[in-house]
Amino acid sequence: MRRMAAAAVAATVVMVAAACGGGSSKSPTASGSTTSGSGGGGHTYTVGVLTDVTGPAASGNKTVLDGVKAGIAAVAKDGVKVDYKVADTQTNPANVLAAAQKLVQQDHVIAIIGHSALLYAAAPWLTQHGVPVVGVAEDGPEWTKSPNMFSVFGAVHTEKVTTTTGLFFKQQGVTTAGAIGYSISPSSSEAAKATGVSAQAVGLKVGYINANFPFGSTNVQPVALAMKNKSVDGLTAATDPNTAFALIAALRNLNADPKVALLATGYGSDVLQAGPGALKAAQNVYFSLTYQPVEMHTPATQAFEAALKSVGVTGEPAYAMYNGYLSVLLFSRAVKAAGANPTQASLIKALQGMHSWDAAGLFGGHDIDFNNHSGAGSAASNCQWMTKLSGNKFVLVPGADPICGTDTGKTVTAG
């Protein structure tokens, strides 16, 4: 599998922030912080990053670490000091729980930043043990059910369908929709099925939906042939980039290049630093983003880029970097709201009390209540920002930055 990341990442990374000022005593606590007084400025908090550093999902997830570093640099300016340790899931369900347990029981982290395609395998244990989890709801429905889990783009009900994708397809002249998703991931499977429902909701045809594709596979020729036979001219791939690009390349080889190939992963450095083969496969591909693309040059994107630059990350960011950055910012906000000497319980209570979150401005004027678990879709009023790769640049799509849909009132199920 092609590496699609900004930089090579070690399996375990520890970033050490400065300890408190002189004169006060320090002692490690069970909650994963070093204490020396009250308030954010007197603590160094150790958080665990549970992600796919290796394995099939690494191509879209491991750059979260660069975002975490950027977030740590940003919150340090506000007096919140954060260290982090990493546990690699290896994109293997059998490893996820053990990785989470190591972070909590051996590394004594106070919270988890979750950015894994398979986090659902550890979610029940983390909930049972009262460990606060911030991160991204990319893997399954536990984010909508667990009182200790808080997604930076909201609790996503992938089983509830919005018109956002269908509207974008229609805007770009698509007539027949298709999609592919992984069977092992509930959110991926549901997202693939939702593409068909979204397309039908705006009057488009549905040609071919495969919601049971093997995780990480690039054996896409049968799917490409089926899409060609059904005249699919607009597709989504709720998969990792390696699967998605293999499918796009196969369709082009069959002279069935779709009008729109829309991917939820791959934006930014994931593609640009993956080599000429990936750049060729990604030409004229559309990429959706839950946040403002840096090409918009807003105050929020400029602050994000400045934080990345401060830790040595330059050039186009990746989607996972946004998520890592915002996860640390959300954790910092919880620290400030949790009172003196925060514990895991007080952090969860603080997060449960938050009902307005604008992703540091990256939702473009929208905000969400990530404790509202009843709505369809994802963040920022079901809006997505669309870019298209042209050459080695991502360009904004007129009329689709953002494009916002509504709840269709229909649902899908995984499998």
C-alpha positions as CSV (number, residue, x, y, z in Angstrom):
1,M,0.0,0.0,0.0
2,R,1.3,3.4,-0.9
3,R,2.2,5.7,2.0
4,M,0.1,8.8,1.9
5,A,1.3,10.9,4.7
6,A,3.1,14.2,5.4
7,A,6.0,12.5,7.2
8,A,7.1,9.2,8.6
9,V,5.7,8.7,12.1
10,A,7.3,6.7,14.9
11,A,5.1,4.2,16.7
12,T,5.5,6.1,20.0
13,V,6.0,9.8,20.3
14,V,6.2,11.9,23.4
15,M,6.2,15.6,23.3
16,V,7.5,17.1,26.6
17,A,6.1,20.4,27.6
18,A,7.7,22.6,30.2
19,A,7.0,21.8,33.9
20,C,5.6,24.5,36.2
21,G,7.6,27.3,37.7
22,G,10.0,26.9,40.6
23,G,9.1,26.5,44.2
24,S,6.0,24.2,44.0
25,S,6.0,20.5,44.5
26,K,5.0,18.1,41.7
27,S,3.6,14.7,41.9
28,P,2.1,12.4,39.2
29,T,-1.6,11.8,39.5
30,A,-3.7,8.8,38.4
31,S,-5.4,11.0,35.9
32,G,-2.3,11.6,33.9
33,S,-1.3,15.1,34.8
34,T,1.5,16.6,36.8
35,T,0.1,19.0,39.3
36,S,1.6,22.2,40.8
37,G,-1.2,24.4,41.7
38,S,-4.6,25.2,40.3
39,G,-5.6,26.3,36.8
40,G,-4.4,25.3,33.3
41,G,-1.1,27.0,33.7
42,G,0.0,24.8,36.6
43,H,-0.5,21.4,34.9
44,T,1.0,19.3,32.2
45,Y,-1.6,17.0,30.8
46,T,-0.7,13.7,29.1
47,V,-3.2,12.6,26.5
48,G,-3.1,9.4,24.5
49,V,-3.5,9.4,20.7
50,L,-5.1,6.2,19.5
51,T,-4.7,6.0,15.7
52,D,-3.8,3.9,12.8
53,V,-0.1,4.6,12.4
54,T,0.3,1.5,10.3
55,G,-2.1,-0.8,8.4
56,P,-4.6,0.0,5.7
57,A,-6.1,3.0,7.4
58,A,-2.8,4.7,8.0
59,S,-2.9,6.4,4.6
60,G,-5.7,8.7,5.8
61,N,-5.2,8.8,9.6
62,K,-1.6,8.9,10.8
63,T,-1.0,12.6,9.9
64,V,-3.3,13.3,12.9
65,L,0.0,13.4,14.9
66,D,1.1,16.6,13.1
67,G,-2.2,18.2,13.9
68,V,-1.8,17.2,17.6
69,K,1.6,18.8,17.7
70,A,0.1,22.0,16.1
71,G,-2.7,22.0,18.7
72,I,-0.3,21.6,21.5
73,A,1.7,24.6,20.3
74,A,-1.5,26.6,20.0
75,V,-2.9,25.9,23.4
76,A,0.4,26.4,25.1
77,K,0.0,30.1,24.3
78,D,-3.1,30.0,26.5
79,G,-1.2,28.4,29.3
80,V,-2.4,24.8,28.8
81,K,0.5,22.4,28.6
82,V,0.0,19.1,27.0
83,D,2.2,16.0,26.3
84,Y,1.1,13.1,24.2
85,K,1.8,9.4,23.7
86,V,0.7,7.3,20.8
87,A,-0.7,3.8,20.5
88,D,-0.8,2.2,17.1
89,T,-4.0,0.2,16.3
90,Q,-2.2,-1.3,13.3
91,T,-5.7,-1.1,11.7
92,N,-6.4,-4.4,13.3
93,P,-9.5,-4.9,15.5
94,A,-7.6,-7.3,17.7
95,N,-5.1,-4.6,18.6
96,V,-7.4,-1.6,19.3
97,L,-8.5,-2.6,22.8
98,A,-5.0,-3.5,23.9
99,A,-3.6,-0.2,22.5
100,A,-6.3,1.8,24.4
101,Q,-5.7,-0.2,27.6
102,K,-1.9,0.5,27.4
103,L,-2.5,4.2,27.1
104,V,-4.8,4.3,30.1
105,Q,-3.3,1.7,32.4
106,Q,0.4,2.0,31.7
107,D,0.9,5.5,30.3
108,H,-1.8,6.9,32.7
109,V,-3.2,9.4,30.1
110,I,-6.0,11.6,31.3
111,A,-7.8,11.5,28.0
112,I,-7.8,9.9,24.6
113,I,-7.6,11.6,21.2
114,G,-9.3,9.0,19.0
115,H,-8.7,9.0,15.3
116,S,-9.0,5.4,14.1
117,A,-11.1,3.5,11.6
118,L,-11.6,0.8,14.3
119,L,-12.0,2.8,17.5
120,Y,-15.3,1.1,18.1
121,A,-13.4,-2.0,19.3
122,A,-12.1,-0.1,22.3
123,A,-15.1,2.2,22.9
124,P,-17.1,0.1,25.4
125,W,-14.0,-0.4,27.6
126,L,-13.2,3.3,27.5
127,T,-16.8,4.2,28.4
128,Q,-16.9,1.6,31.2
129,H,-13.7,3.1,32.7
130,G,-14.8,6.7,32.4
131,V,-12.1,7.9,30.1
132,P,-12.8,11.1,28.2
133,V,-12.4,10.7,24.4
134,V,-12.2,13.6,22.0
135,G,-11.6,13.1,18.3
136,V,-13.4,12.1,15.1
137,A,-16.5,10.0,14.7
138,E,-15.2,8.2,11.6
139,D,-15.7,4.6,12.7
140,G,-19.1,3.7,14.2
141,P,-22.2,4.8,16.1
142,E,-20.6,4.7,19.6
143,W,-19.9,8.5,19.4
144,T,-23.7,9.1,19.4
145,K,-24.3,6.8,22.4
146,S,-21.3,7.0,24.8
147,P,-21.4,9.8,27.4
148,N,-17.6,10.1,27.4
149,M,-17.0,10.5,23.7
150,F,-17.0,13.9,21.9
151,S,-16.4,14.3,18.2
152,V,-14.9,17.6,16.9
153,F,-17.3,17.7,14.0
154,G,-20.3,16.5,16.0
155,A,-21.9,13.1,16.7
156,V,-22.5,11.8,13.2
157,H,-25.5,9.7,12.5
158,T,-24.3,8.1,9.3
159,E,-27.5,6.1,9.2
160,K,-29.5,9.3,8.8
161,V,-29.2,10.7,5.3
162,T,-28.9,14.3,4.2
163,T,-29.1,15.8,0.7
164,T,-25.6,17.2,0.7
165,T,-23.9,14.7,-1.6
166,G,-26.9,14.5,-3.9
167,L,-27.0,18.3,-4.3
168,F,-23.3,18.4,-5.2
169,F,-23.7,15.6,-7.7
170,K,-26.7,17.5,-9.3
171,Q,-24.8,20.7,-9.3
172,Q,-22.0,19.1,-11.2
173,G,-24.2,17.4,-13.8
174,V,-24.2,13.9,-12.5
175,T,-27.2,11.7,-13.6
176,T,-26.4,8.3,-12.0
177,A,-24.7,7.8,-8.7
178,G,-22.5,5.0,-7.3
179,A,-20.6,4.3,-4.1
180,I,-18.3,1.9,-2.4
181,G,-17.8,1.3,1.4
182,Y,-16.1,-1.1,3.7
183,S,-18.1,-3.9,5.3
184,I,-16.0,-3.9,8.5
185,S,-16.7,-0.2,9.3
186,P,-20.3,0.7,10.1
187,S,-19.8,4.3,9.2
188,S,-18.2,3.5,5.9
189,S,-20.9,1.0,4.9
190,E,-23.6,3.4,5.9
191,A,-22.0,6.3,4.1
192,A,-21.9,4.3,0.8
193,K,-25.6,3.4,1.1
194,A,-26.4,7.0,2.1
195,T,-25.0,8.2,-1.2
196,G,-27.7,6.4,-3.1
197,V,-30.5,7.7,-0.9
198,S,-29.1,11.2,-1.1
199,A,-28.9,11.0,-4.9
200,Q,-32.5,9.7,-5.1
201,A,-33.7,12.5,-2.8
202,V,-32.7,15.1,-5.4
203,G,-34.0,13.2,-8.4
204,L,-30.9,11.4,-9.6
205,K,-30.6,7.7,-10.5
206,V,-28.7,5.1,-8.5
207,G,-26.5,2.8,-10.5
208,Y,-24.3,0.7,-8.2
209,I,-23.8,0.7,-4.5
210,N,-21.3,-1.7,-2.8
211,A,-21.3,-1.3,1.0
212,N,-19.5,-4.6,1.7
213,F,-16.1,-4.1,0.1
214,P,-13.1,-5.8,1.9
215,F,-11.3,-3.3,4.2
216,G,-8.2,-1.8,2.5
217,S,-8.5,-4.0,-0.7
218,T,-7.5,-2.6,-4.1
219,N,-9.1,-5.5,-6.0
220,V,-11.5,-3.0,-7.6
221,Q,-11.8,-4.3,-11.1
222,P,-15.2,-6.0,-10.6
223,V,-16.6,-2.8,-9.0
224,A,-15.3,-0.7,-11.9
225,L,-16.9,-3.0,-14.4
226,A,-20.2,-2.9,-12.6
227,M,-20.2,0.9,-12.3
228,K,-19.4,1.2,-16.1
229,N,-22.2,-1.2,-16.9
230,K,-24.6,0.8,-14.8
231,S,-23.5,4.1,-16.4
232,V,-22.3,5.6,-13.1
233,D,-21.1,9.1,-13.7
234,G,-20.8,10.3,-10.1
235,L,-19.3,8.2,-7.3
236,T,-18.2,8.4,-3.7
237,A,-15.7,6.2,-2.0
238,A,-16.2,6.0,1.8
239,T,-12.8,4.2,1.9
240,D,-9.1,4.9,2.5
241,P,-7.4,6.7,-0.3
242,N,-5.6,3.6,-1.7
243,T,-8.9,1.9,-2.4
244,A,-10.5,5.0,-3.8
245,F,-7.6,5.8,-6.2
246,A,-7.4,2.3,-7.4
247,L,-11.1,2.4,-8.3
248,I,-10.8,5.7,-10.1
249,A,-7.8,4.4,-12.1
250,A,-9.7,1.3,-13.0
251,L,-12.7,3.3,-14.3
252,R,-10.4,5.5,-16.4
253,N,-8.7,2.4,-17.9
254,L,-12.2,1.3,-18.9
255,N,-12.9,4.7,-20.5
256,A,-15.6,5.2,-17.8
257,D,-14.1,8.3,-16.1
258,P,-16.9,9.7,-14.0
259,K,-17.9,13.4,-14.1
260,V,-17.5,13.4,-10.3
261,A,-15.4,11.2,-8.1
262,L,-15.9,12.6,-4.6
263,L,-13.6,11.5,-1.7
264,A,-13.8,12.2,2.0
265,T,-10.1,11.5,2.5
266,G,-7.0,12.4,0.6
267,Y,-7.3,16.2,0.7
268,G,-4.0,18.1,1.0
269,S,-0.6,16.5,1.8
270,D,-2.1,13.0,1.8
271,V,-2.1,13.3,-2.0
272,L,0.5,15.9,-2.8
273,Q,3.3,14.1,-0.9
274,A,2.3,10.6,-2.1
275,G,4.3,10.7,-5.3
276,P,3.5,11.1,-9.0
277,G,1.4,8.0,-9.2
278,A,-1.1,9.3,-6.6
279,L,-1.1,12.8,-8.2
280,K,-2.0,11.3,-11.5
281,A,-4.8,9.2,-10.1
282,A,-6.2,12.2,-8.1
283,Q,-6.3,14.6,-11.1
284,N,-9.8,16.3,-11.3
285,V,-11.0,14.3,-8.3
286,Y,-13.1,16.2,-5.8
287,F,-12.4,16.2,-2.1
288,S,-14.9,17.1,0.6
289,L,-13.8,18.7,3.8
290,T,-15.7,19.3,7.0
291,Y,-13.8,22.5,7.6
292,Q,-12.7,25.5,5.6
293,P,-9.9,24.6,3.1
294,V,-6.7,26.6,3.6
295,E,-7.2,27.9,0.1
296,M,-9.9,30.1,1.5
297,H,-7.3,32.1,3.5
298,T,-9.6,33.0,6.3
299,P,-8.5,34.0,9.8
300,A,-9.3,30.5,11.0
301,T,-7.3,28.7,8.3
302,Q,-4.4,31.1,8.7
303,A,-4.3,30.4,12.5
304,F,-4.3,26.7,11.7
305,E,-1.5,27.0,9.2
306,A,0.5,29.1,11.6
307,A,0.2,26.5,14.3
308,L,1.4,23.8,11.9
309,K,4.3,25.9,10.7
310,S,5.4,26.5,14.4
311,V,6.0,22.7,14.7
312,G,7.7,22.4,11.3
313,V,4.8,21.3,9.2
314,T,4.6,23.4,6.0
315,G,2.7,23.1,2.8
316,E,-0.8,21.8,2.3
317,P,-2.3,20.2,5.4
318,A,-4.1,16.9,5.5
319,Y,-7.7,16.3,6.8
320,A,-6.4,14.3,9.8
321,M,-4.2,17.3,10.7
322,Y,-7.3,19.4,11.1
323,N,-8.8,16.8,13.3
324,G,-5.7,16.5,15.5
325,Y,-5.4,20.2,15.9
326,L,-9.1,20.6,16.8
327,S,-9.0,17.7,19.2
328,V,-6.3,19.4,21.3
329,L,-8.1,22.7,21.2
330,L,-11.3,21.0,22.4
331,F,-9.4,19.2,25.2
332,S,-7.9,22.5,26.2
333,R,-11.3,24.1,26.4
334,A,-12.5,21.2,28.6
335,V,-9.5,21.7,30.9
336,K,-10.4,25.4,31.4
337,A,-14.0,24.5,32.2
338,A,-13.2,21.6,34.5
339,G,-12.0,23.7,37.4
340,A,-8.9,23.3,39.5
341,N,-7.1,19.9,39.3
342,P,-9.2,18.4,36.5
343,T,-9.9,14.7,36.6
344,Q,-11.3,12.4,34.0
345,A,-14.8,12.7,35.5
346,S,-14.6,16.5,35.7
347,L,-13.4,16.7,32.1
348,I,-16.3,14.6,30.9
349,K,-18.7,16.8,32.9
350,A,-17.2,19.9,31.3
351,L,-17.5,18.5,27.8
352,Q,-21.1,17.5,28.5
353,G,-21.8,21.0,29.4
354,M,-20.6,22.5,26.1
355,H,-23.3,23.3,23.6
356,S,-21.6,25.6,21.2
357,W,-18.5,24.7,19.2
358,D,-17.3,26.5,16.0
359,A,-14.1,24.5,15.5
360,A,-12.0,27.6,16.1
361,G,-13.8,29.3,13.3
362,L,-13.1,26.5,10.8
363,F,-16.9,25.8,10.4
364,G,-17.1,29.2,8.6
365,G,-19.5,31.0,10.9
366,H,-21.6,27.9,11.8
367,D,-21.4,26.2,15.2
368,I,-22.7,22.9,16.5
369,D,-23.8,21.3,19.7
370,F,-21.8,18.2,19.8
371,N,-23.9,17.0,22.7
372,N,-27.0,16.9,20.5
373,H,-27.0,13.3,19.3
374,S,-30.3,13.3,17.5
375,G,-29.5,15.1,14.2
376,A,-28.6,13.7,10.8
377,G,-25.3,14.2,9.0
378,S,-22.3,15.9,10.4
379,A,-21.0,19.3,11.4
380,A,-21.8,22.9,10.6
381,S,-25.4,22.4,9.5
382,N,-24.6,19.5,7.2
383,C,-22.2,21.6,5.2
384,Q,-19.2,20.4,3.3
385,W,-16.4,22.4,1.6
386,M,-15.5,21.0,-1.8
387,T,-12.1,21.3,-3.5
388,K,-10.8,19.8,-6.8
389,L,-7.2,18.8,-7.5
390,S,-5.8,20.4,-10.6
391,G,-2.1,19.8,-11.3
392,N,-0.5,20.1,-7.8
393,K,-3.1,22.5,-6.4
394,F,-6.5,22.2,-4.8
395,V,-8.9,24.7,-6.2
396,L,-12.2,25.8,-4.6
397,V,-15.4,24.7,-6.3
398,P,-17.7,27.7,-7.1
399,G,-21.0,27.3,-5.3
400,A,-19.8,24.5,-3.1
401,D,-17.7,26.2,-0.5
402,P,-19.6,25.2,1.4
403,I,-22.6,23.3,0.0
404,C,-25.2,22.5,2.6
405,G,-27.9,19.9,2.6
406,T,-31.0,19.0,4.7
407,D,-32.2,15.9,6.5
408,T,-34.0,13.6,4.0
409,G,-35.8,11.8,6.9
410,K,-34.5,8.5,5.6
411,T,-32.1,6.0,7.2
412,V,-29.7,3.3,6.1
413,T,-28.2,0.4,8.0
414,A,-24.6,-1.0,7.8
415,G,-23.9,-4.3,6.2
